Amino acid sequence: MVSIRRRVLVSGRVQNVWFRDACRREALERRVDGWVRNLADGRVEAVFEGDPAAVETLVAWCHQGPPRASVTKVEVREEPPVGESGFAIA
């Protein structure tokens, strides 16, 4: 299976709105591996690794996030896959 990896930085009102938990649920539903965490500057950082279509669907989801989020910017970086296993809230 071909895998891709994307690192995503999400800006806006994305902390204290269940962004990480919702992101984890979306990733598990799509069988995407990786992790998501809050950053000290108020952004959320996530890494998605897996099937290209599933990863791109998650990247697209980050532009909206969960209902209480207000996303203003999403930065996406392509990275080589490293073999993530499971999906964690870091």
Biopython code that builds the backbone (N, CA, C, O; Angstrom):
import numpy as np
from Bio.PDB.StructureBuilder import StructureBuilder

atoms = [
    (1, "MET", "N", (0.837, -1.188, 0.000)),
    (1, "MET", "CA", (0.000, 0.000, 0.000)),
    (1, "MET", "C", (0.880, 1.248, 0.000)),
    (1, "MET", "O", (1.852, 1.331, 0.750)),
    (2, "VAL", "N", (0.538, 2.196, -0.829)),
    (2, "VAL", "CA", (1.253, 3.469, -0.877)),
    (2, "VAL", "C", (0.743, 4.358, 0.247)),
    (2, "VAL", "O", (-0.465, 4.517, 0.423)),
    (3, "SER", "N", (1.666, 4.934, 1.004)),
    (3, "SER", "CA", (1.301, 5.847, 2.087)),
    (3, "SER", "C", (1.895, 7.220, 1.820)),
    (3, "SER", "O", (2.946, 7.350, 1.194)),
    (4, "ILE", "N", (1.201, 8.241, 2.306)),
    (4, "ILE", "CA", (1.742, 9.595, 2.301)),
    (4, "ILE", "C", (1.698, 10.130, 3.722)),
    (4, "ILE", "O", (1.009, 9.579, 4.581)),
    (5, "ARG", "N", (2.432, 11.203, 3.965)),
    (5, "ARG", "CA", (2.479, 11.836, 5.286)),
    (5, "ARG", "C", (2.343, 13.337, 5.108)),
    (5, "ARG", "O", (2.990, 13.932, 4.246)),
    (6, "ARG", "N", (1.500, 13.940, 5.927)),
    (6, "ARG", "CA", (1.314, 15.391, 5.916)),
    (6, "ARG", "C", (1.389, 15.905, 7.351)),
    (6, "ARG", "O", (0.803, 15.326, 8.266)),
    (7, "ARG", "N", (2.120, 17.003, 7.529)),
    (7, "ARG", "CA", (2.147, 17.728, 8.805)),
    (7, "ARG", "C", (1.281, 18.969, 8.603)),
    (7, "ARG", "O", (1.474, 19.722, 7.648)),
    (8, "VAL", "N", (0.329, 19.174, 9.507)),
    (8, "VAL", "CA", (-0.643, 20.251, 9.367)),
    (8, "VAL", "C", (-0.579, 21.154, 10.591)),
    (8, "VAL", "O", (-0.586, 20.676, 11.725)),
    (9, "LEU", "N", (-0.518, 22.459, 10.358)),
    (9, "LEU", "CA", (-0.580, 23.453, 11.430)),
    (9, "LEU", "C", (-1.851, 24.259, 11.238)),
    (9, "LEU", "O", (-2.046, 24.883, 10.195)),
    (10, "VAL", "N", (-2.722, 24.248, 12.252)),
    (10, "VAL", "CA", (-4.035, 24.867, 12.152)),
    (10, "VAL", "C", (-4.097, 26.066, 13.105)),
    (10, "VAL", "O", (-3.834, 25.936, 14.301)),
    (11, "SER", "N", (-4.450, 27.233, 12.557)),
    (11, "SER", "CA", (-4.555, 28.465, 13.347)),
    (11, "SER", "C", (-6.013, 28.879, 13.482)),
    (11, "SER", "O", (-6.865, 28.471, 12.693)),
    (12, "GLY", "N", (-6.282, 29.689, 14.484)),
    (12, "GLY", "CA", (-7.631, 30.198, 14.741)),
    (12, "GLY", "C", (-8.045, 29.820, 16.153)),
    (12, "GLY", "O", (-7.200, 29.606, 17.022)),
    (13, "ARG", "N", (-9.352, 29.740, 16.374)),
    (13, "ARG", "CA", (-9.850, 29.262, 17.666)),
    (13, "ARG", "C", (-9.946, 27.743, 17.557)),
    (13, "ARG", "O", (-10.981, 27.185, 17.194)),
    (14, "VAL", "N", (-8.826, 27.094, 17.884)),
    (14, "VAL", "CA", (-8.738, 25.653, 17.688)),
    (14, "VAL", "C", (-8.349, 24.903, 18.963)),
    (14, "VAL", "O", (-8.252, 23.676, 18.959)),
    (15, "GLN", "N", (-8.131, 25.632, 20.039)),
    (15, "GLN", "CA", (-7.879, 24.986, 21.324)),
    (15, "GLN", "C", (-9.085, 25.204, 22.229)),
    (15, "GLN", "O", (-9.771, 26.222, 22.134)),
    (16, "ASN", "N", (-9.332, 24.244, 23.099)),
    (16, "ASN", "CA", (-10.485, 24.258, 24.011)),
    (16, "ASN", "C", (-11.819, 24.175, 23.276)),
    (16, "ASN", "O", (-12.841, 24.647, 23.774)),
    (17, "VAL", "N", (-11.803, 23.569, 22.083)),
    (17, "VAL", "CA", (-13.033, 23.355, 21.311)),
    (17, "VAL", "C", (-13.135, 21.894, 20.862)),
    (17, "VAL", "O", (-13.866, 21.577, 19.924)),
    (18, "TRP", "N", (-12.399, 21.009, 21.538)),
    (18, "TRP", "CA", (-12.386, 19.572, 21.238)),
    (18, "TRP", "C", (-11.828, 19.256, 19.855)),
    (18, "TRP", "O", (-12.210, 18.260, 19.242)),
    (19, "PHE", "N", (-10.924, 20.105, 19.363)),
    (19, "PHE", "CA", (-10.330, 19.878, 18.050)),
    (19, "PHE", "C", (-9.535, 18.574, 18.034)),
    (19, "PHE", "O", (-9.684, 17.766, 17.117)),
    (20, "ARG", "N", (-8.691, 18.367, 19.044)),
    (20, "ARG", "CA", (-7.846, 17.172, 19.052)),
    (20, "ARG", "C", (-8.669, 15.897, 19.117)),
    (20, "ARG", "O", (-8.396, 14.943, 18.388)),
    (21, "ASP", "N", (-9.665, 15.873, 19.976)),
    (21, "ASP", "CA", (-10.497, 14.682, 20.114)),
    (21, "ASP", "C", (-11.261, 14.397, 18.822)),
    (21, "ASP", "O", (-11.328, 13.252, 18.375)),
    (22, "ALA", "N", (-11.836, 15.440, 18.225)),
    (22, "ALA", "CA", (-12.566, 15.260, 16.970)),
    (22, "ALA", "C", (-11.625, 14.804, 15.857)),
    (22, "ALA", "O", (-11.989, 13.961, 15.037)),
    (23, "CYS", "N", (-10.424, 15.358, 15.831)),
    (23, "CYS", "CA", (-9.429, 14.977, 14.829)),
    (23, "CYS", "C", (-9.068, 13.496, 14.983)),
    (23, "CYS", "O", (-8.976, 12.769, 13.993)),
    (24, "ARG", "N", (-8.868, 13.063, 16.204)),
    (24, "ARG", "CA", (-8.544, 11.653, 16.451)),
    (24, "ARG", "C", (-9.667, 10.743, 15.965)),
    (24, "ARG", "O", (-9.406, 9.723, 15.328)),
    (25, "ARG", "N", (-10.917, 11.106, 16.262)),
    (25, "ARG", "CA", (-12.058, 10.304, 15.806)),
    (25, "ARG", "C", (-12.098, 10.226, 14.277)),
    (25, "ARG", "O", (-12.326, 9.157, 13.711)),
    (26, "GLU", "N", (-11.874, 11.372, 13.613)),
    (26, "GLU", "CA", (-11.862, 11.397, 12.142)),
    (26, "GLU", "C", (-10.751, 10.499, 11.601)),
    (26, "GLU", "O", (-10.954, 9.760, 10.637)),
    (27, "ALA", "N", (-9.579, 10.567, 12.226)),
    (27, "ALA", "CA", (-8.439, 9.765, 11.765)),
    (27, "ALA", "C", (-8.701, 8.272, 11.953)),
    (27, "ALA", "O", (-8.429, 7.475, 11.055)),
    (28, "LEU", "N", (-9.224, 7.895, 13.107)),
    (28, "LEU", "CA", (-9.505, 6.483, 13.367)),
    (28, "LEU", "C", (-10.559, 5.948, 12.406)),
    (28, "LEU", "O", (-10.463, 4.816, 11.932)),
    (29, "GLU", "N", (-11.564, 6.769, 12.122)),
    (29, "GLU", "CA", (-12.626, 6.367, 11.203)),
    (29, "GLU", "C", (-12.067, 6.077, 9.804)),
    (29, "GLU", "O", (-12.565, 5.207, 9.090)),
    (30, "ARG", "N", (-11.030, 6.819, 9.434)),
    (30, "ARG", "CA", (-10.438, 6.671, 8.095)),
    (30, "ARG", "C", (-9.182, 5.797, 8.089)),
    (30, "ARG", "O", (-8.525, 5.642, 7.059)),
    (31, "ARG", "N", (-8.861, 5.232, 9.248)),
    (31, "ARG", "CA", (-7.676, 4.370, 9.386)),
    (31, "ARG", "C", (-6.386, 5.100, 9.013)),
    (31, "ARG", "O", (-5.517, 4.557, 8.330)),
    (32, "VAL", "N", (-6.289, 6.331, 9.474)),
    (32, "VAL", "CA", (-5.081, 7.129, 9.266)),
    (32, "VAL", "C", (-4.281, 7.129, 10.559)),
    (32, "VAL", "O", (-4.848, 7.298, 11.639)),
    (33, "ASP", "N", (-2.982, 6.942, 10.462)),
    (33, "ASP", "CA", (-2.098, 6.941, 11.629)),
    (33, "ASP", "C", (-1.510, 8.327, 11.823)),
    (33, "ASP", "O", (-1.520, 9.154, 10.912)),
    (34, "GLY", "N", (-0.986, 8.576, 13.051)),
    (34, "GLY", "CA", (-0.331, 9.846, 13.342)),
    (34, "GLY", "C", (-0.639, 10.342, 14.729)),
    (34, "GLY", "O", (-0.825, 9.561, 15.662)),
    (35, "TRP", "N", (-0.691, 11.653, 14.854)),
    (35, "TRP", "CA", (-0.939, 12.267, 16.164)),
    (35, "TRP", "C", (-1.410, 13.704, 15.982)),
    (35, "TRP", "O", (-1.301, 14.278, 14.899)),
    (36, "VAL", "N", (-1.941, 14.278, 17.077)),
    (36, "VAL", "CA", (-2.376, 15.670, 17.095)),
    (36, "VAL", "C", (-2.049, 16.251, 18.463)),
    (36, "VAL", "O", (-2.161, 15.561, 19.477)),
    (37, "ARG", "N", (-1.644, 17.523, 18.496)),
    (37, "ARG", "CA", (-1.313, 18.164, 19.777)),
    (37, "ARG", "C", (-1.554, 19.664, 19.708)),
    (37, "ARG", "O", (-1.565, 20.259, 18.631)),
    (38, "ASN", "N", (-1.747, 20.267, 20.884)),
    (38, "ASN", "CA", (-1.820, 21.714, 21.009)),
    (38, "ASN", "C", (-0.407, 22.279, 21.058)),
    (38, "ASN", "O", (0.494, 21.660, 21.624)),
    (39, "LEU", "N", (-0.215, 23.446, 20.471)),
    (39, "LEU", "CA", (1.053, 24.152, 20.565)),
    (39, "LEU", "C", (0.899, 25.341, 21.509)),
    (39, "LEU", "O", (-0.205, 25.853, 21.696)),
    (40, "ALA", "N", (1.997, 25.772, 22.095)),
    (40, "ALA", "CA", (1.979, 26.874, 23.064)),
    (40, "ALA", "C", (1.477, 28.179, 22.440)),
    (40, "ALA", "O", (0.959, 29.043, 23.147)),
    (41, "ASP", "N", (1.629, 28.325, 21.124)),
    (41, "ASP", "CA", (1.216, 29.579, 20.471)),
    (41, "ASP", "C", (-0.268, 29.598, 20.095)),
    (41, "ASP", "O", (-0.726, 30.534, 19.439)),
    (42, "GLY", "N", (-1.021, 28.574, 20.505)),
    (42, "GLY", "CA", (-2.463, 28.545, 20.257)),
    (42, "GLY", "C", (-2.874, 27.743, 19.039)),
    (42, "GLY", "O", (-4.066, 27.532, 18.817)),
    (43, "ARG", "N", (-1.915, 27.293, 18.247)),
    (43, "ARG", "CA", (-2.237, 26.476, 17.086)),
    (43, "ARG", "C", (-2.355, 25.003, 17.481)),
    (43, "ARG", "O", (-1.976, 24.606, 18.582)),
    (44, "VAL", "N", (-2.888, 24.212, 16.562)),
    (44, "VAL", "CA", (-2.905, 22.760, 16.694)),
    (44, "VAL", "C", (-2.012, 22.206, 15.591)),
    (44, "VAL", "O", (-2.075, 22.650, 14.444)),
    (45, "GLU", "N", (-1.178, 21.230, 15.950)),
    (45, "GLU", "CA", (-0.315, 20.553, 14.982)),
    (45, "GLU", "C", (-0.762, 19.104, 14.884)),
    (45, "GLU", "O", (-1.044, 18.460, 15.894)),
    (46, "ALA", "N", (-0.823, 18.600, 13.666)),
    (46, "ALA", "CA", (-1.208, 17.200, 13.457)),
    (46, "ALA", "C", (-0.332, 16.585, 12.380)),
    (46, "ALA", "O", (0.124, 17.266, 11.462)),
    (47, "VAL", "N", (-0.108, 15.291, 12.510)),
    (47, "VAL", "CA", (0.585, 14.514, 11.486)),
    (47, "VAL", "C", (-0.347, 13.386, 11.080)),
    (47, "VAL", "O", (-0.856, 12.645, 11.921)),
    (48, "PHE", "N", (-0.562, 13.271, 9.775)),
    (48, "PHE", "CA", (-1.421, 12.226, 9.224)),
    (48, "PHE", "C", (-0.584, 11.364, 8.285)),
    (48, "PHE", "O", (0.148, 11.884, 7.442)),
    (49, "GLU", "N", (-0.694, 10.062, 8.433)),
    (49, "GLU", "CA", (0.051, 9.147, 7.571)),
    (49, "GLU", "C", (-0.839, 7.974, 7.184)),
    (49, "GLU", "O", (-1.476, 7.360, 8.040)),
    (50, "GLY", "N", (-0.878, 7.668, 5.894)),
    (50, "GLY", "CA", (-1.664, 6.537, 5.445)),
    (50, "GLY", "C", (-2.071, 6.663, 3.995)),
    (50, "GLY", "O", (-1.378, 7.283, 3.188)),
    (51, "ASP", "N", (-3.219, 6.060, 3.672)),
    (51, "ASP", "CA", (-3.754, 6.081, 2.320)),
    (51, "ASP", "C", (-3.892, 7.525, 1.833)),
    (51, "ASP", "O", (-4.444, 8.360, 2.549)),
    (52, "PRO", "N", (-3.401, 7.834, 0.627)),
    (52, "PRO", "CA", (-3.437, 9.219, 0.145)),
    (52, "PRO", "C", (-4.818, 9.870, 0.188)),
    (52, "PRO", "O", (-4.939, 11.016, 0.620)),
    (53, "ALA", "N", (-5.856, 9.167, -0.248)),
    (53, "ALA", "CA", (-7.196, 9.760, -0.246)),
    (53, "ALA", "C", (-7.666, 10.052, 1.176)),
    (53, "ALA", "O", (-8.266, 11.097, 1.427)),
    (54, "ALA", "N", (-7.401, 9.141, 2.102)),
    (54, "ALA", "CA", (-7.823, 9.330, 3.492)),
    (54, "ALA", "C", (-7.061, 10.481, 4.142)),
    (54, "ALA", "O", (-7.647, 11.278, 4.874)),
    (55, "VAL", "N", (-5.767, 10.572, 3.880)),
    (55, "VAL", "CA", (-4.960, 11.667, 4.442)),
    (55, "VAL", "C", (-5.449, 13.005, 3.898)),
    (55, "VAL", "O", (-5.604, 13.960, 4.659)),
    (56, "GLU", "N", (-5.691, 13.085, 2.603)),
    (56, "GLU", "CA", (-6.153, 14.350, 2.020)),
    (56, "GLU", "C", (-7.540, 14.725, 2.544)),
    (56, "GLU", "O", (-7.845, 15.909, 2.684)),
    (57, "THR", "N", (-8.376, 13.735, 2.833)),
    (57, "THR", "CA", (-9.689, 14.014, 3.429)),
    (57, "THR", "C", (-9.516, 14.637, 4.816)),
    (57, "THR", "O", (-10.233, 15.574, 5.169)),
    (58, "LEU", "N", (-8.571, 14.121, 5.597)),
    (58, "LEU", "CA", (-8.315, 14.693, 6.924)),
    (58, "LEU", "C", (-7.740, 16.101, 6.828)),
    (58, "LEU", "O", (-8.112, 16.978, 7.608)),
    (59, "VAL", "N", (-6.842, 16.321, 5.883)),
    (59, "VAL", "CA", (-6.297, 17.664, 5.686)),
    (59, "VAL", "C", (-7.439, 18.628, 5.357)),
    (59, "VAL", "O", (-7.490, 19.735, 5.894)),
    (60, "ALA", "N", (-8.342, 18.218, 4.490)),
    (60, "ALA", "CA", (-9.492, 19.057, 4.149)),
    (60, "ALA", "C", (-10.368, 19.300, 5.371)),
    (60, "ALA", "O", (-10.870, 20.408, 5.559)),
    (61, "TRP", "N", (-10.560, 18.277, 6.205)),
    (61, "TRP", "CA", (-11.364, 18.429, 7.428)),
    (61, "TRP", "C", (-10.769, 19.507, 8.333)),
    (61, "TRP", "O", (-11.506, 20.253, 8.978)),
    (62, "CYS", "N", (-9.443, 19.592, 8.383)),
    (62, "CYS", "CA", (-8.771, 20.575, 9.245)),
    (62, "CYS", "C", (-9.125, 22.015, 8.876)),
    (62, "CYS", "O", (-9.029, 22.899, 9.727)),
    (63, "HIS", "N", (-9.528, 22.272, 7.643)),
    (63, "HIS", "CA", (-9.911, 23.627, 7.245)),
    (63, "HIS", "C", (-11.206, 24.072, 7.922)),
    (63, "HIS", "O", (-11.514, 25.263, 7.960)),
    (64, "GLN", "N", (-11.958, 23.118, 8.455)),
    (64, "GLN", "CA", (-13.207, 23.427, 9.149)),
    (64, "GLN", "C", (-13.111, 23.037, 10.619)),
    (64, "GLN", "O", (-13.434, 23.835, 11.499)),
    (65, "GLY", "N", (-12.668, 21.820, 10.883)),
    (65, "GLY", "CA", (-12.574, 21.345, 12.257)),
    (65, "GLY", "C", (-13.933, 21.023, 12.831)),
    (65, "GLY", "O", (-14.922, 20.954, 12.101)),
    (66, "PRO", "N", (-13.986, 20.822, 14.151)),
    (66, "PRO", "CA", (-15.262, 20.518, 14.810)),
    (66, "PRO", "C", (-16.144, 21.764, 14.875)),
    (66, "PRO", "O", (-15.677, 22.870, 14.604)),
    (67, "PRO", "N", (-17.417, 21.587, 15.234)),
    (67, "PRO", "CA", (-18.369, 22.705, 15.204)),
    (67, "PRO", "C", (-17.946, 23.958, 15.978)),
    (67, "PRO", "O", (-18.234, 25.067, 15.528)),
    (68, "ARG", "N", (-17.280, 23.821, 17.117)),
    (68, "ARG", "CA", (-16.941, 25.001, 17.929)),
    (68, "ARG", "C", (-15.663, 25.694, 17.479)),
    (68, "ARG", "O", (-15.337, 26.768, 17.985)),
    (69, "ALA", "N", (-14.940, 25.105, 16.544)),
    (69, "ALA", "CA", (-13.681, 25.696, 16.068)),
    (69, "ALA", "C", (-13.950, 26.819, 15.067)),
    (69, "ALA", "O", (-14.994, 26.862, 14.416)),
    (70, "SER", "N", (-12.985, 27.715, 14.966)),
    (70, "SER", "CA", (-13.004, 28.765, 13.956)),
    (70, "SER", "C", (-11.611, 28.810, 13.339)),
    (70, "SER", "O", (-10.715, 29.477, 13.855)),
    (71, "VAL", "N", (-11.440, 28.103, 12.245)),
    (71, "VAL", "CA", (-10.134, 27.969, 11.603)),
    (71, "VAL", "C", (-9.881, 29.174, 10.703)),
    (71, "VAL", "O", (-10.721, 29.536, 9.879)),
    (72, "THR", "N", (-8.703, 29.794, 10.872)),
    (72, "THR", "CA", (-8.344, 30.944, 10.042)),
    (72, "THR", "C", (-7.230, 30.633, 9.050)),
    (72, "THR", "O", (-7.095, 31.316, 8.034)),
    (73, "LYS", "N", (-6.430, 29.602, 9.338)),
    (73, "LYS", "CA", (-5.307, 29.283, 8.453)),
    (73, "LYS", "C", (-4.892, 27.833, 8.654)),
    (73, "LYS", "O", (-4.885, 27.327, 9.776)),
    (74, "VAL", "N", (-4.547, 27.171, 7.553)),
    (74, "VAL", "CA", (-4.044, 25.799, 7.609)),
    (74, "VAL", "C", (-2.778, 25.738, 6.755)),
    (74, "VAL", "O", (-2.800, 26.047, 5.563)),
    (75, "GLU", "N", (-1.681, 25.336, 7.385)),
    (75, "GLU", "CA", (-0.423, 25.142, 6.663)),
    (75, "GLU", "C", (-0.187, 23.644, 6.549)),
    (75, "GLU", "O", (-0.337, 22.912, 7.527)),
    (76, "VAL", "N", (0.180, 23.188, 5.360)),
    (76, "VAL", "CA", (0.374, 21.762, 5.109)),
    (76, "VAL", "C", (1.777, 21.545, 4.549)),
    (76, "VAL", "O", (2.192, 22.210, 3.600)),
    (77, "ARG", "N", (2.490, 20.613, 5.146)),
    (77, "ARG", "CA", (3.826, 20.250, 4.675)),
    (77, "ARG", "C", (3.842, 18.778, 4.306)),
    (77, "ARG", "O", (3.347, 17.937, 5.056)),
    (78, "GLU", "N", (4.409, 18.470, 3.151)),
    (78, "GLU", "CA", (4.598, 17.076, 2.753)),
    (78, "GLU", "C", (5.866, 16.565, 3.422)),
    (78, "GLU", "O", (6.877, 17.265, 3.464)),
    (79, "GLU", "N", (5.810, 15.345, 3.944)),
    (79, "GLU", "CA", (6.958, 14.703, 4.572)),
    (79, "GLU", "C", (7.005, 13.255, 4.129)),
    (79, "GLU", "O", (5.978, 12.695, 3.746)),
    (80, "PRO", "N", (8.176, 12.636, 4.173)),
    (80, "PRO", "CA", (8.233, 11.207, 3.851)),
    (80, "PRO", "C", (7.613, 10.382, 4.977)),
    (80, "PRO", "O", (7.826, 10.698, 6.147)),
    (81, "PRO", "N", (6.858, 9.341, 4.658)),
    (81, "PRO", "CA", (6.270, 8.478, 5.685)),
    (81, "PRO", "C", (7.351, 7.850, 6.566)),
    (81, "PRO", "O", (8.434, 7.506, 6.094)),
    (82, "VAL", "N", (7.031, 7.708, 7.865)),
    (82, "VAL", "CA", (7.978, 7.119, 8.815)),
    (82, "VAL", "C", (7.422, 5.863, 9.467)),
    (82, "VAL", "O", (8.099, 5.248, 10.292)),
    (83, "GLY", "N", (6.210, 5.471, 9.117)),
    (83, "GLY", "CA", (5.643, 4.248, 9.687)),
    (83, "GLY", "C", (4.897, 4.469, 10.991)),
    (83, "GLY", "O", (4.972, 3.637, 11.894)),
    (84, "GLU", "N", (4.173, 5.586, 11.102)),
    (84, "GLU", "CA", (3.348, 5.827, 12.290)),
    (84, "GLU", "C", (2.401, 4.642, 12.487)),
    (84, "GLU", "O", (2.007, 3.986, 11.523)),
    (85, "SER", "N", (2.043, 4.378, 13.739)),
    (85, "SER", "CA", (1.119, 3.293, 14.041)),
    (85, "SER", "C", (0.097, 3.785, 15.057)),
    (85, "SER", "O", (0.468, 4.194, 16.158)),
    (86, "GLY", "N", (-1.172, 3.751, 14.705)),
    (86, "GLY", "CA", (-2.215, 4.245, 15.580)),
    (86, "GLY", "C", (-2.328, 5.751, 15.471)),
    (86, "GLY", "O", (-1.608, 6.385, 14.700)),
    (87, "PHE", "N", (-3.243, 6.326, 16.252)),
    (87, "PHE", "CA", (-3.409, 7.779, 16.249)),
    (87, "PHE", "C", (-3.538, 8.265, 17.692)),
    (87, "PHE", "O", (-4.416, 7.823, 18.433)),
    (88, "ALA", "N", (-2.657, 9.176, 18.074)),
    (88, "ALA", "CA", (-2.588, 9.609, 19.470)),
    (88, "ALA", "C", (-2.880, 11.095, 19.611)),
    (88, "ALA", "O", (-2.642, 11.888, 18.700)),
    (89, "ILE", "N", (-3.400, 11.445, 20.776)),
    (89, "ILE", "CA", (-3.473, 12.860, 21.169)),
    (89, "ILE", "C", (-2.253, 13.080, 22.045)),
    (89, "ILE", "O", (-2.142, 12.508, 23.129)),
    (90, "ALA", "N", (-1.348, 13.905, 21.573)),
    (90, "ALA", "CA", (-0.083, 14.127, 22.273)),
    (90, "ALA", "C", (-0.173, 15.324, 23.204)),
    (90, "ALA", "O", (0.803, 15.658, 23.876)),
]
sb = StructureBuilder()
sb.init_structure("model")
sb.init_model(0)
sb.init_chain("A")
sb.init_seg("    ")
for serial, (resi, resn, name, xyz) in enumerate(atoms, 1):
    if name == "N":
        sb.init_residue(resn, " ", resi, " ")
    sb.init_atom(name, np.array(xyz, "f"), 0.0, 1.0, " ", f" {name:<3s}", serial, name[0])
structure = sb.get_structure()
